[in-house]
Each structure stands twice: as C-alpha cells, then as structure tokens.
Amino acid sequence: MNLIDFAKTLPAQVDEQAFIDHLQKTVDLNAIKDLAAGEVDNLFDAAQYLVDFLLLVRERNGQKVEHKGAPYVEYKGPYIQNVLTNQGEGPSDFDQLETLGVGGADKYLA
C-alpha cells in the first residue's frame, strides 16, 4: 500500500491503534528507529514537504486551516510528544518509540 491508498482506505472513525495499524501497512515505523542520521534527515525532509504540500491543498480546497486567527490543522492520529510539543521539563518521553504514540494524548494532554 502507498500513502494515497492509506488516505483512501483509512476509515472515517478510527482509534489510535487502528490508525497506527493502517499506517504500518504503508511504512514500517519500527524500521525508522534504525535508520542512520542522514537517512532520518532524508525521511524528515520528505515528510515535512508532504505536510507543507498537504496544507496548501487543504487551503485551496477551503478546508479549515485557521482558528481565531491562528494556524489550525485537524489531526486524528496519535499525539507524539517531542521537542516541539514537550510542555514539561526534561527530555521527551522516548518510550513513545515503542508505543508509537498510542495513548499519548491521555498521558501528556490530560
């Protein structure tokens, strides 16, 4: 399966684990942990490009991209605490590399 197939076949109502299970059919998330630093950078660049491109597509399609004047993007996948979202002191919780973010919203946003 590729990312277009993922988008077309993801059920409208899906819990975090089902989201991850479906995504795993497209990309082996566990294999990402073993990539060399340059390979992680390459994959990050590709993912960031896709995010930027998809935001532009959403904007063109009239989908909500702002809330009260601030950028806003609806997201239904698991919450991942990282350097950009870490609201606590200390390093991010690297156990998420094992849980793939399932349960993260309950743990970090409660």
VENGIFEN-V852273 format. One record per run of one state. SS is the DSSP state (helix for helix, strand for strand, loop for the rest). FROM is the first residue (numbers start at 1). TO is the last residue. If there is no record, write none. Layout:
BEGIN
ss: (SS SS)
from: (FROM FROM)
to: (TO TO)
END
This chain:
BEGIN
ss: (loop helix loop helix loop helix loop helix loop strand loop strand loop helix loop helix loop)
from: (1 3 10 16 25 29 33 37 61 66 68 70 72 96 100 104 109)
to: (2 9 15 24 28 32 36 60 65 67 69 71 95 99 103 108 110)
END
